[in-house]
Amino acid sequence: MPLTDLSYDPFQLQMSAKLLRHHAHRWLYRHTSFNRSKHTSSSLDHKKEEEEEEEIRKMGITLAYKPEGKASLTPSSYLKVKEICGKSRSKSAYHKQHQYNNFSSEGLSGRIFVKKNANYCAFETSRPEYRKMSCINSNNLYKLQLQEAVLLLDEVTGDLGPAEITTLLSKLSQVLPEHSCYLQNERLFVKLLEQSVDTLDDFTVTQLIDILRSFLTLPLNGFPNVLSAYNGAFCKRANELDLHQLLLAADMWLYIDQCPPRILQQLYGVVTENFNQIGCAELVQLLYIFGESRTFPNTLKEPIGSLIIQHSDQFNGQEIGAVCLGLFKSQAHLSDACILTLVDRATLLVNDMKGITISSIMKILRFSHLVHIPFFDAMPPRLFELKGKMAVQSMMHVLLGFSALSFEKKDVFQTINQQIPRVSKFCRCKDAAKMIWASATLGYFPNELPELYSFLTDVLRERKEEFQMFPEMLLIALHSLAFVGSFPRDLLELVFSPDLMKIWSRSDKYKFYPDLLTLYGTINLESPDTMTPRLSDAMRVQMTEYIQDLSRSDILKKHEVTIAEEFLTKLLHGDMFVRKHMILPHMRSIDLEVHLDENNEPVPVDSLPSYPNCQQSPLAACDDFFARLNYKQNIAKATLERTTHPTIRQMEPIRERESSFSEPLPPSKPLIKKLAIQVSNRNSYCYQTRRLLGMPAMKRRQLALMDYKVVELYHWEWFPLLNSSPKRKLAYLHSKIFS
């Protein structure tokens, strides 16, 4: 390969002799085969080599071959570099958790450190105080060329002191990402790391922190023992670190591997001892670390809550988002007053917030199960302004927050509905399933949110392979679509396919069976023509056992229902006229069944159990239970058979027929009116409205299909009567039953 003439560069000439030792002997000898065969290359190959040379020069990888001139890496050497650099490396546990949120990758370098998510950490740039408590400024230090790194490694000897080791590691951490693969395979770099481990006890605390900062960008995936040694050193000397150093060390360890528990324990102790010295910035950074480490000590809950209230007026919008996210990730149960004070401040700043900040606030409100109407009212205009700027995960958490709080906010759902076509291609199956669930739970039908249901259902179809890892997401999505009467045949066939049925059958029956059972019964009742789900005998037995367990649980012992049953029995003069049971077993809730004739007189209710008898054999119980689930389908089938195959009777003589008319006709069977009396509670409705949520609305729809008339004892009427006189209870029930 001919040498490439480059312009005069004093620095290149000065270090060319050392580079000759480090590069020429290592690389050129390995690739002499290319030089031997280069004369046989075609003109097309030669052109390709020139293109590769140009790409090498763009990467900044050059090789000084001799003082008189400089040579570029040969194309085959470049391919070797690409091969080394392109090897896949394992990510830390933290990075695996955030693979959907962090779009930066290890790429060529294979470094441990992945840049912090700029959205989550935006608060660290809002105040200068964060510079000494976080590693946010460690992201943009790449300025060292490969040649300079080689010269630095040449300084590695056997008698380096702590200061020299710290300086070398700090400088090497600035090497450009595309060149760091060279360090990982360099003997002198390994030697430097070994010397640093041997000298651990001699480092000062400041030097340890500087070395830890260099580890953020050095390629240490292949050196777990080094990280383990430094982990032990930090644990051993944690009591020597002050508050800011502990916050910084914890922040850096979280992005290298996992923060040592000893560091966190020491941090908790320092916070307790210096409680009055914690300012606004220290508090936010502390809560951020709590969130990323998924820990929150019980002893600090009250002090941290009071600090949040104390500093709430100083928080900016980004800091409020960080505090809310930290509390949510650490699952910290702080007082309602603390959370509401925080959201009060957020309401004042909502017009300057990003989508991710709004979603973080919704997360903590959902976790704390708190409704903040002023914030909800201030949100829609800001979401409208953020059109085209919100990430799909932020949209999902906003919708999920409203549905978890049962809070109807149609303008928010419609605003996000308009953005779904733009972001649907970025949706995971989890995002699609949760947004469908949120919308259907609040009772929004496809005609109200057409883009949301249409595009997200298509996302489920496109991402079928993800259901092998997250099968419950498909079940949640289809269960939610059933709320609004939508039954996509292809997805239903998938959820009842043999592959997924194996997953359902291997799981704990209380994990998937409730939704699977509800979906199965709903299909048979509402859409029997869509498909006929097939369940194995083992699955049928397990589902029946689940219903048996449910029927023996406290579901039948609710106080308000027991009182209603007692007074209905008195009103109708007999317990044979009232039956407390699960009319629709697959809906997993109880009702009081009453039958009236055409004169509004009570009729004894059939005493046959609606759920399997515990004394029956498993298969017999299965047959009884699934026969009830297929009730509507069996009626349709029987009607069709009577129409298709009419019964042929033998004709009677005229005289006998005439004599039969002379006798009185037997009385016809009285027309029975079936009542399903429901004792509702506030969890059946949207917050402070009379709008039914998805599951109760679907149950009423199915009761109507089963020819039941629903009579509801509204919770705002019945609950106040529980402590009233028997006469008032009877009068109320009489008006409900016979009006």
Helices and strands as residue ranges (DSSP letters): H 10-19, I 20-28, H 32-37, G 38-40, H 43-59, E 62-66, E 69-72, H 75-85, H 93-97, G 122-125, G 128-132, G 136-138, H 146-153, H 162-172, G 177-179, H 180-184, H 187-198, G 200-202, H 205-215, H 224-236, G 238-240, H 243-256, H 261-273, G 275-277, H 280-293, G 298-300, H 301-311, G 312-314, H 317-329, H 336-349, G 350-352, H 355-368, H 373-385, H 392-404, H 410-423, G 424-426, H 429-441, H 450-462, G 464-468, H 471-483, H 489-495, H 498-506, H 509-526, H 537-551, G 554-556, H 559-572, G 575-577, E 579-581, G 585-587, E 591-596, E 602-603, H 618-629, H 631-644, H 654-662, E 673-679, G 682-684, H 694-705, E 708-713, H 715-721, H 726-738
